[in-house]
Amino acid sequence: MRISKYITFLVLGAFLFSACEVDYIENPNEPEVPPTAGLMSRVQKQLMNDTRDEWFSGRMALLWVQYWNQVNYTEEDRFQYRETVNKAGWDDIYGNARDLKSIIDINTDPELKVDAALDAPNDNQIAASRIMLAYIFQLATNVWGDIPYYSYGAGNGDFTALQGDADVLSPSYARQADIYADLLKELDEAQAMIIENANMIGGDNLFSGDAVQWKKFANSLRLRIANRIKSANPTLANEHITGALDAGVFESNGDNAVINFENSALNGAPMYRAFYVENRTDFAPSYSFVELLKGNRGPFGMEDPRLPIYVAPNGDGFYYGVPLASGNGPVRTYVHESLPGDKVLSSTYGEVYMEYSEVCFIMSELNGWDQTWYEQGVEASMRKWGVDGTDIQSYLDNLPPASEENVMTQKYIALYMQPYEAWTDLRRTGYPTTLIKPNETYTVTTQFYNDEDQLETLEQEFTFDPIVDLSTDLPARVSYLLNEASVNSFNLDEAIFNMGGDAMDTPMWWME
């Protein structure tokens, strides 16, 4: 049985040396049956490389939620994304999904699963793949809406992705409501099939094979997804919220699902490689986000101790974000912006799949904007970033009480560098309200030292002028790939009809 591979394995290190027997065809550099440890190791890191890099993240969602903006070329800030980035993101996401499907194929094939089980129980390897696939497909459906979808355990006739070479060329587009229902079912079934006192899977960069941690991850992800659809399908959402909590979710930062990268140019974190290896210093923290952290914008009115971690001081020692502007010329007149903080651009930065602070904010929301969970979410985020305990307590002592705006704004701050999840919350709730709005004109006040080392104050006026005219304040989705009209036109047309359009402001099923 040949297992199709998404990419040739160049660097897999020790994970390639699993207990599983490796069969080769004629080329000893390409195994006929790749070790499942190598597949999982590659996917866990490559997915973050693909979706948190300077392209799919840096020139799409990271800009739209205004964590960062660009300092030279403003087209993507103003909602005109590049089709090459859109297509690459789609291809990367489905490529990673195919590798996870290969792990399932190996562990269900009568001739292969015996050798595969030498590394970890077949059920655990299948469960790990199902959980990772749920993560991938919840990301994909939140970007595009109705999408080609694969499910291990469902017989829905529209779930035709990843089924074979012929179907891959023209898969059906599953409805988003059906995808969400199946994601919840997949996560529930996956966590239930885990053998807790056994290794989960080799090559596990998330939890080092700890099956109990995988169960918590599955249930936390299930909680996220169920909370997202509680207005669209309250019965289904409540069932899985209860089920996830009963089965056990993240309980501390020690449970966080994080991929830590290496201190090297080849295998460093995505944004480290963008800034320091590829020299793409095209980005800076945004004006609206830095002003929120400084307490000048939004409901908190005090400086956030995460400011000097998230953002580096500029050459004069001040913290300023780059403004959103009406074009490339106006934004280039601003020369005082800060860079991202050293931890954010570290080669060993940990890219987060999901973390405890998010669970806390979800629990606050589910309990009527509960104060205790709200404060625990803020504290968990600050501790994760290494904020001093005294500074944390001082901030909490002055924190405005829990409300939808305050909780969701703190969640937005905590989700820094997880822009697709922040974008989803913005679309779902409308919070935070601190972003610069389309067509908004605003004044940026900057202090700097002149050539005589005298402090000066500069006021500049900017207007955020989007290129793409939307009925919403930020994109509701990304349009389908242009080439789909050529290779899968029937299914694409059906998806566009079911979605109610293919515009960037066509709403998602779960949007209120």
C-alpha positions as CSV (number, residue, x, y, z in Angstrom):
1,M,0.0,0.0,0.0
2,R,1.5,3.3,-1.0
3,I,0.8,6.3,1.2
4,S,0.9,9.6,-0.7
5,K,3.2,12.2,0.9
6,Y,2.7,15.9,0.9
7,I,6.4,16.7,1.1
8,T,9.7,14.9,1.0
9,F,11.1,14.6,4.5
10,L,14.3,16.7,4.6
11,V,14.8,17.1,8.4
12,L,12.9,14.9,10.9
13,G,15.8,14.2,13.3
14,A,15.4,11.5,15.8
15,F,11.7,11.2,15.2
16,L,12.4,9.1,12.1
17,F,14.0,6.4,14.2
18,S,10.7,4.9,15.4
19,A,10.1,1.3,16.3
20,C,7.9,1.0,13.2
21,E,9.5,-0.9,10.3
22,V,10.2,1.3,7.3
23,D,9.6,-0.2,3.8
24,Y,11.4,1.3,0.8
25,I,10.6,1.0,-2.9
26,E,13.7,1.5,-5.1
27,N,14.7,4.8,-3.7
28,P,16.1,4.4,-0.1
29,N,15.5,8.2,0.5
30,E,11.7,7.8,0.1
31,P,10.0,5.2,2.2
32,E,6.9,3.5,0.8
33,V,5.3,3.7,4.2
34,P,6.6,6.7,6.1
35,P,6.8,6.4,9.9
36,T,3.8,7.8,11.6
37,A,6.1,9.5,14.1
38,G,7.7,11.4,11.2
39,L,4.3,12.4,9.7
40,M,3.0,13.7,13.0
41,S,6.2,15.6,13.8
42,R,6.2,17.2,10.5
43,V,2.6,18.3,10.5
44,Q,2.7,19.8,14.0
45,K,5.5,22.2,13.1
46,Q,4.7,22.6,9.4
47,L,1.1,23.7,10.1
48,M,2.5,26.5,12.2
49,N,5.1,27.4,9.6
50,D,2.3,27.5,7.0
51,T,-0.3,29.4,8.9
52,R,1.7,31.7,11.2
53,D,4.2,32.9,8.7
54,E,4.6,36.4,7.1
55,W,2.3,35.4,4.3
56,F,-0.9,33.5,5.4
57,S,-0.8,35.2,8.8
58,G,1.3,38.3,8.2
59,R,-0.5,39.5,5.1
60,M,-4.0,38.5,6.0
61,A,-5.5,37.9,9.5
62,L,-2.6,39.5,11.5
63,L,-3.3,42.7,9.7
64,W,-7.1,42.5,9.8
65,V,-7.3,42.1,13.6
66,Q,-4.7,44.9,13.8
67,Y,-2.1,43.2,15.9
68,W,0.4,44.3,13.2
69,N,0.2,46.4,10.1
70,Q,2.6,47.0,7.3
71,V,5.1,49.8,7.1
72,N,5.6,50.0,3.3
73,Y,2.9,48.2,1.3
74,T,-0.6,48.7,2.6
75,E,-2.7,46.8,0.1
76,E,-3.3,43.8,2.4
77,D,-4.0,46.1,5.4
78,R,-6.7,47.6,3.3
79,F,-8.3,44.1,2.6
80,Q,-6.8,43.5,-0.9
81,Y,-5.0,40.2,-0.2
82,R,-2.9,38.3,-2.8
83,E,-4.5,35.4,-4.6
84,T,-1.1,33.6,-4.5
85,V,-1.2,33.7,-0.7
86,N,-4.8,32.5,-0.6
87,K,-4.0,29.5,-2.8
88,A,-0.8,28.7,-0.9
89,G,-2.7,28.7,2.4
90,W,-5.4,26.4,1.0
91,D,-2.8,24.0,-0.5
92,D,-0.8,24.0,2.7
93,I,-3.8,23.3,4.9
94,Y,-5.0,20.4,2.8
95,G,-1.5,19.1,2.4
96,N,-1.1,18.8,6.1
97,A,-4.5,17.2,6.3
98,R,-3.5,14.6,3.8
99,D,-0.5,13.6,6.0
100,L,-2.8,13.2,9.0
101,K,-5.1,11.0,6.8
102,S,-2.0,8.9,6.0
103,I,-1.5,8.2,9.7
104,I,-5.1,7.0,9.9
105,D,-4.6,4.9,6.7
106,I,-1.5,3.2,8.1
107,N,-3.2,2.5,11.5
108,T,-6.3,0.9,9.9
109,D,-4.6,-1.1,7.1
110,P,-4.4,-4.8,8.1
111,E,-0.9,-5.2,6.7
112,L,0.6,-2.0,8.2
113,K,-1.1,-1.4,11.6
114,V,0.8,-4.2,13.4
115,D,4.1,-2.6,12.8
116,A,2.7,0.9,13.4
117,A,1.4,-0.3,16.8
118,L,5.0,-1.0,17.9
119,D,5.4,2.8,18.4
120,A,2.0,3.5,20.0
121,P,-1.5,1.9,20.1
122,N,-3.3,2.2,16.8
123,D,-6.3,3.8,18.5
124,N,-4.2,6.5,20.1
125,Q,-2.5,7.3,16.8
126,I,-5.9,7.5,15.0
127,A,-7.2,9.7,17.9
128,A,-4.3,12.1,17.6
129,S,-4.8,12.4,13.9
130,R,-8.6,13.0,14.3
131,I,-7.9,15.8,16.9
132,M,-5.3,17.4,14.6
133,L,-7.6,17.2,11.7
134,A,-10.4,18.8,13.7
135,Y,-8.0,21.7,14.5
136,I,-7.1,22.0,10.8
137,F,-10.6,21.9,9.5
138,Q,-12.0,24.4,12.1
139,L,-9.3,26.8,10.9
140,A,-10.1,26.2,7.2
141,T,-13.9,26.6,7.6
142,N,-13.4,29.8,9.6
143,V,-11.4,31.2,6.7
144,W,-13.5,30.2,3.7
145,G,-16.8,28.9,5.0
146,D,-18.2,25.8,3.2
147,I,-15.1,23.7,2.2
148,P,-14.2,20.2,1.1
149,Y,-14.2,18.2,4.3
150,Y,-13.0,14.8,5.5
151,S,-14.3,12.9,8.5
152,Y,-12.9,9.6,9.9
153,G,-16.2,8.6,11.5
154,A,-19.0,10.1,9.5
155,G,-20.8,8.8,6.4
156,N,-22.0,12.1,5.1
157,G,-22.0,12.0,1.3
158,D,-20.7,15.5,1.1
159,F,-17.5,14.7,3.1
160,T,-15.5,13.8,0.1
161,A,-12.1,15.5,0.7
162,L,-8.9,13.3,1.0
163,Q,-10.7,10.2,-0.3
164,G,-8.4,9.5,-3.2
165,D,-6.7,11.0,-6.2
166,A,-9.9,11.3,-8.3
167,D,-12.0,12.9,-5.5
168,V,-9.2,15.3,-4.5
169,L,-9.6,17.0,-7.9
170,S,-13.3,17.7,-7.5
171,P,-14.5,17.2,-4.0
172,S,-17.9,18.4,-2.7
173,Y,-18.1,21.5,-0.5
174,A,-19.7,20.5,2.8
175,R,-22.0,22.9,4.5
176,Q,-20.4,24.8,7.5
177,A,-23.2,23.7,9.8
178,D,-22.5,20.1,9.0
179,I,-18.8,20.5,9.4
180,Y,-19.2,22.0,12.8
181,A,-21.5,19.3,14.0
182,D,-19.0,16.7,12.7
183,L,-16.0,18.5,14.3
184,L,-17.6,18.2,17.7
185,K,-18.5,14.5,17.1
186,E,-15.0,13.8,15.9
187,L,-13.4,15.4,19.0
188,D,-15.8,13.6,21.3
189,E,-15.1,10.2,19.7
190,A,-11.4,10.8,19.5
191,Q,-11.0,11.7,23.2
192,A,-13.1,8.7,24.2
193,M,-11.0,6.2,22.2
194,I,-7.7,7.4,23.8
195,I,-5.9,4.7,25.9
196,E,-4.6,6.9,28.7
197,N,-1.8,4.7,30.1
198,A,-0.1,4.3,26.7
199,N,2.0,6.4,24.4
200,M,-0.1,8.6,22.2
201,I,2.1,8.8,19.1
202,G,5.7,9.1,18.3
203,G,7.1,12.4,17.1
204,D,4.7,14.3,19.3
205,N,6.0,17.9,19.7
206,L,2.9,19.0,21.5
207,F,2.8,16.7,24.6
208,S,5.7,14.2,24.2
209,G,3.2,11.4,23.7
210,D,1.2,12.1,26.9
211,A,-2.3,10.7,26.2
212,V,-3.9,12.5,29.1
213,Q,-2.8,15.8,27.7
214,W,-4.2,14.9,24.3
215,K,-7.5,14.2,25.9
216,K,-7.5,17.7,27.5
217,F,-6.6,19.2,24.2
218,A,-9.4,17.5,22.4
219,N,-11.9,18.6,25.0
220,S,-10.6,22.2,25.1
221,L,-10.9,22.5,21.3
222,R,-14.3,21.0,21.6
223,L,-15.2,23.7,24.1
224,R,-13.9,26.4,21.8
225,I,-16.0,25.1,18.8
226,A,-19.1,24.6,20.8
227,N,-19.0,28.0,22.4
228,R,-18.6,29.5,18.9
229,I,-21.9,28.1,17.6
230,K,-24.0,28.5,20.8
231,S,-26.2,31.1,19.1
232,A,-26.4,29.2,15.7
233,N,-27.2,25.8,17.3
234,P,-27.7,26.1,21.0
235,T,-28.8,22.5,21.6
236,L,-25.7,21.0,19.9
237,A,-23.4,23.6,21.6
238,N,-24.8,23.0,25.1
239,E,-24.5,19.2,24.7
240,H,-20.8,19.5,23.8
241,I,-20.0,22.2,26.2
242,T,-21.2,19.9,29.0
243,G,-19.5,16.9,27.5
244,A,-16.2,18.7,27.1
245,L,-16.2,20.0,30.7
246,D,-17.2,16.6,32.1
247,A,-14.4,14.9,30.2
248,G,-11.8,17.5,31.2
249,V,-10.3,20.6,29.6
250,F,-7.1,22.6,30.2
251,E,-6.5,23.4,33.9
252,S,-3.3,25.4,33.9
253,N,-0.6,26.8,31.6
254,G,1.1,23.4,32.0
255,D,-1.6,22.0,29.7
256,N,-1.0,24.5,26.8
257,A,-0.7,23.1,23.3
258,V,2.5,24.8,22.1
259,I,5.1,24.1,19.4
260,N,8.5,25.4,20.4
261,F,10.9,26.0,17.6
262,E,14.7,25.6,17.4
263,N,17.5,28.2,17.8
264,S,18.5,27.9,14.1
265,A,18.0,29.7,10.9
266,L,16.5,26.6,9.3
267,N,14.1,25.5,12.0
268,G,13.5,28.7,13.9
269,A,10.0,30.1,14.5
270,P,8.1,31.5,11.5
271,M,8.3,35.2,12.3
272,Y,11.9,34.9,13.4
273,R,12.8,33.5,10.0
274,A,10.7,36.2,8.3
275,F,12.5,39.1,10.1
276,Y,16.0,37.8,10.6
277,V,16.6,35.1,7.9
278,E,14.5,36.5,5.0
279,N,14.9,40.1,6.1
280,R,11.2,40.9,5.7
281,T,10.9,43.8,8.2
282,D,7.7,44.9,6.5
283,F,5.6,44.8,9.7
284,A,5.2,46.6,13.0
285,P,2.7,46.4,15.8
286,S,-0.4,48.4,14.9
287,Y,-1.3,51.8,16.2
288,S,-4.6,50.7,17.6
289,F,-3.1,47.7,19.4
290,V,-0.2,49.6,21.0
291,E,-2.6,52.3,22.2
292,L,-4.8,49.7,23.7
293,L,-1.8,48.2,25.6
294,K,-0.7,51.7,26.7
295,G,-4.2,52.3,28.1
296,N,-4.9,55.2,25.8
297,R,-7.6,53.3,23.8
298,G,-10.3,50.9,25.1
299,P,-11.8,50.2,28.5
300,F,-8.8,49.6,30.8
301,G,-7.2,53.0,31.1
302,M,-3.8,51.7,32.4
303,E,-0.7,50.3,30.9
304,D,-0.7,46.6,30.3
305,P,2.5,44.9,31.7
306,R,2.6,42.8,28.5
307,L,3.3,46.0,26.5
308,P,7.2,45.7,26.7
309,I,7.0,42.0,25.9
310,Y,4.6,42.3,22.9
311,V,6.3,45.4,21.6
312,A,9.9,46.7,21.5
313,P,10.7,50.3,22.3
314,N,11.6,52.4,19.3
315,G,15.0,54.2,18.9
316,D,13.9,56.9,21.3
317,G,12.6,54.5,23.9
318,F,8.9,55.0,23.2
319,Y,6.2,52.5,22.2
320,Y,4.4,53.5,19.0
321,G,2.4,51.5,16.6
322,V,2.3,52.0,12.8
323,P,-0.9,53.7,11.7
324,L,-3.4,52.4,9.2
325,A,-3.4,54.8,6.2
326,S,-5.0,55.6,2.9
327,G,-2.0,54.3,0.9
328,N,1.6,53.4,0.7
329,G,2.8,57.1,0.6
330,P,1.0,58.3,3.7
331,V,2.2,55.3,5.9
332,R,5.8,55.9,4.8
333,T,5.7,59.4,6.3
334,Y,5.5,57.7,9.7
335,V,9.0,56.7,10.9
336,H,8.6,56.2,14.6
337,E,7.0,52.8,14.9
338,S,8.2,50.1,17.2
339,L,9.1,46.6,16.2
340,P,7.6,43.4,17.7
341,G,9.1,42.4,21.1
342,D,12.2,40.2,21.3
343,K,10.2,37.2,22.7
344,V,7.7,37.4,19.8
345,L,10.6,37.4,17.3
346,S,12.7,34.8,19.1
347,S,13.9,31.8,17.1
348,T,12.5,29.5,19.9
349,Y,9.1,31.2,20.1
350,G,6.3,28.8,20.9
351,E,3.4,28.9,18.5
352,V,0.2,28.2,20.3
353,Y,-2.5,25.8,19.1
354,M,-4.6,26.5,22.2
355,E,-3.9,27.6,25.8
356,Y,-5.4,27.8,29.2
357,S,-6.1,31.5,29.2
358,E,-8.5,31.0,26.3
359,V,-10.4,28.3,28.2
360,C,-10.7,30.8,31.1
361,F,-12.2,33.5,28.9
362,I,-14.6,31.0,27.4
363,M,-15.7,29.9,30.9
364,S,-16.2,33.5,31.9
365,E,-18.5,33.9,28.8
366,L,-20.4,30.8,29.5
367,N,-21.0,31.8,33.1
368,G,-22.5,35.2,32.3
369,W,-19.1,37.1,32.1
370,D,-17.9,35.7,35.4
371,Q,-15.3,37.8,37.2
372,T,-13.2,35.0,38.6
373,W,-12.7,33.3,35.3
374,Y,-12.0,36.7,33.7
375,E,-9.2,37.4,36.2
376,Q,-7.8,33.9,35.8
377,G,-7.7,34.4,32.1
378,V,-5.7,37.6,32.4
379,E,-3.4,36.1,35.0
380,A,-2.8,32.9,32.9
381,S,-1.9,35.0,29.9
382,M,0.5,37.2,31.8
383,R,2.2,34.3,33.5
384,K,2.6,32.6,30.2
385,W,4.5,35.6,28.9
386,G,6.6,35.9,32.0
387,V,5.1,39.0,33.6
388,D,6.3,39.5,37.2
389,G,3.8,38.4,39.8
390,T,3.7,41.8,41.6
391,D,2.8,43.5,38.3
392,I,0.1,41.0,37.6
393,Q,-1.5,41.6,40.9
394,S,-1.3,45.3,40.6
395,Y,-3.0,45.1,37.2
396,L,-5.7,42.8,38.4
397,D,-6.4,45.1,41.4
398,N,-7.3,47.9,39.0
399,L,-9.0,45.8,36.3
400,P,-12.5,47.0,35.4
401,P,-15.2,44.4,36.2
402,A,-16.1,41.6,33.9
403,S,-18.5,42.4,31.0
404,E,-18.7,41.2,27.5
405,E,-16.6,44.1,26.2
406,N,-13.9,43.7,28.9
407,V,-13.7,40.0,28.8
408,M,-13.5,39.8,25.0
409,T,-11.0,42.7,24.8
410,Q,-8.8,40.9,27.3
411,K,-9.2,37.7,25.3
412,Y,-8.1,39.6,22.2
413,I,-5.0,40.8,24.0
414,A,-4.2,37.3,25.2
415,L,-4.6,35.8,21.7
416,Y,-1.8,38.0,20.4
417,M,-0.1,36.2,17.5
418,Q,-3.0,33.8,17.1
419,P,-4.8,36.1,14.6
420,Y,-7.2,33.6,13.1
421,E,-8.8,32.8,16.4
422,A,-8.9,36.5,17.3
423,W,-10.5,37.3,13.9
424,T,-13.1,34.6,14.6
425,D,-14.0,36.2,17.9
426,L,-14.2,39.7,16.4
427,R,-16.6,38.4,13.7
428,R,-18.6,36.5,16.3
429,T,-19.0,39.2,19.0
430,G,-17.9,42.5,17.5
431,Y,-15.3,43.0,20.3
432,P,-12.9,44.6,20.8
433,T,-14.2,48.0,19.5
434,T,-10.7,49.4,19.6
435,L,-9.7,48.8,16.0
436,I,-9.4,51.6,13.6
437,K,-12.6,51.5,11.5
438,P,-12.8,51.7,7.7
439,N,-12.9,55.4,6.5
440,E,-12.0,56.6,10.0
441,T,-9.8,59.7,10.2
442,Y,-7.7,60.0,13.3
443,T,-4.8,61.9,14.7
444,V,-1.5,60.2,15.8
445,T,0.5,62.1,18.3
446,T,4.2,61.1,18.5
447,Q,7.1,62.3,20.7
448,F,10.7,62.0,19.5
449,Y,14.1,63.4,20.1
450,N,15.5,65.7,17.3
451,D,19.1,66.0,16.2
452,E,19.8,68.4,19.1
453,D,18.4,65.7,21.5
454,Q,15.4,67.9,22.3
455,L,12.0,66.3,22.8
456,E,9.5,67.3,20.1
457,T,5.9,66.4,19.6
458,L,4.4,65.6,16.1
459,E,0.8,65.3,15.2
460,Q,-0.2,63.6,11.9
461,E,-3.6,62.8,10.5
462,F,-4.3,59.5,8.8
463,T,-7.4,57.9,7.2
464,F,-8.0,54.2,7.0
465,D,-9.2,53.9,3.4
466,P,-9.8,50.2,2.4
467,I,-9.3,49.2,-1.2
468,V,-12.0,46.5,-1.0
469,D,-15.3,48.1,-0.1
470,L,-17.1,45.9,2.5
471,S,-20.5,46.2,4.2
472,T,-18.6,45.0,7.4
473,D,-15.8,46.7,9.4
474,L,-13.5,43.8,8.6
475,P,-13.6,40.8,6.3
476,A,-16.1,38.2,7.2
477,R,-14.2,35.5,5.2
478,V,-11.8,35.0,2.4
479,S,-13.2,34.3,-1.1
480,Y,-12.7,31.0,-2.7
481,L,-9.7,30.2,-4.9
482,L,-9.9,31.6,-8.4
483,N,-8.7,28.4,-10.0
484,E,-11.5,26.4,-8.4
485,A,-13.8,27.8,-11.1
486,S,-11.7,25.9,-13.7
487,V,-11.1,22.6,-11.9
488,N,-14.2,22.2,-9.7
489,S,-16.8,24.6,-11.0
490,F,-20.0,22.6,-10.3
491,N,-19.2,22.1,-6.6
492,L,-17.8,25.6,-6.3
493,D,-21.1,27.1,-7.7
494,E,-23.1,25.0,-5.3
495,A,-21.0,26.2,-2.4
496,I,-21.4,29.9,-3.4
497,F,-25.1,29.4,-3.7
498,N,-25.3,27.7,-0.2
499,M,-23.1,30.4,1.3
500,G,-25.2,33.2,-0.1
501,G,-22.2,34.6,-2.1
502,D,-18.5,34.6,-2.5
503,A,-17.7,38.1,-1.3
504,M,-15.4,39.0,1.6
505,D,-18.4,40.2,3.6
506,T,-20.5,37.1,3.0
507,P,-21.3,36.1,6.6
508,M,-20.3,32.8,8.2
509,W,-23.1,30.5,9.4
510,W,-22.2,31.1,13.0
511,M,-22.0,34.9,12.9
512,E,-24.6,36.7,15.0
